[in-house]
């Protein structure tokens, strides 16, 4: 019985992803969350004497990115120090390095180009890229991105009346 408990609580020598990749991704999410959180601090408050306004949800998302990224980076740092190795990463699909790069790079792309392309087009491009990278076929990715973009637009712009960025180039 005691041997079973030790085995169940033991940390494996091999991890799902290499710790250095997790460390880099964790630091990337902290940085991206900080940029997102700082970028929303100048948004006006809609309801006086509260924090409710168009910057509330992006601020919360930025804080969650920072906390999750910090947790991932700390865990990866501990695994690096312990000398644990990761199994070879898959070349494609959720959990792969390419998928992670598309998610992080897409968030940065979204943050940088949304003022120029607007919310709808930027969100559609990002949702399409992420769902396609998650091993969905092109038609599935197109349908998913249209549904995600439409649902997000309806929730924030129509129901919650949050002003969303419009296209500055067109």
Secondary structure, DSSP 4 states (H G I P E B T S, - for coil): -HHHHHHHHPPPSEESS-HHHHHHHHHHHHHHHHHHHHHTTTSPBSSTTSS-BTTHHHHHHHHHHHHHHHHHHHHHHHHHHTT-EEPPPPSSSTTSHHHHHHHHHHHHHHHHHHHHHHHHHHHHHHHHHHHHHTT--HHHHHHHHHHHHHHHHIIIIIIS-PPPPPPS--
